[in-house]
Amino acid sequence: METLFLILIFAGIFGIYDAIRKVNNNILEQTEELKKIHEQLKENSKK
């Protein structure tokens, strides 16, 4: 029974870690996209 609880706790911790990692990756991707858009806007406003 203790083994089952340990497995469930481990799976829960891993699930939380994976969710945080995915959110972090999405934030990083969005930040890069915003930087690209910002640079494009700068270039277009100079023309």
N, C-alpha and C positions, 0 to 999 in steps of 0.2 A: 504494500500500500504506500509506503514511504517513497518507493521508487517511482510510482505513478505520479505522486505530487512533485517530485524532483523533475520529472520529465515535463509536466505541465508548467512548472515555474520556468524551466529553461526555455520551453517553446514560447511562453509569454514574453520573456525578456528578449528573445530573438525577434519576435514579432514587433515589439516596440522599437528595437534597434533598427530593424529593416524599414519600418514606417518613417522614422526620423531620418534615415539615410536617403530615402526617396524624396522626402520633402526638401532636404538640404540640396540634393542634386537639382530639383526643380527650381529652387531659388537661385542657384548658381547659373543655370541655363537662362533663366529670365534676366538675370543681371547682365550676362553677356549679350543677350539680344538687345537690351536697353542701351548698352554701350554702343553697339553697332548702329542702332537707330539714331542715337545722339550724334555720332560721327557723320552719318549720312545727312542729317539735318544741318549740321555745321557746313558741310561741303555745298549743299544746295543753297544755303542762304548767302554764301560768298559769291555765287554765280550771278 
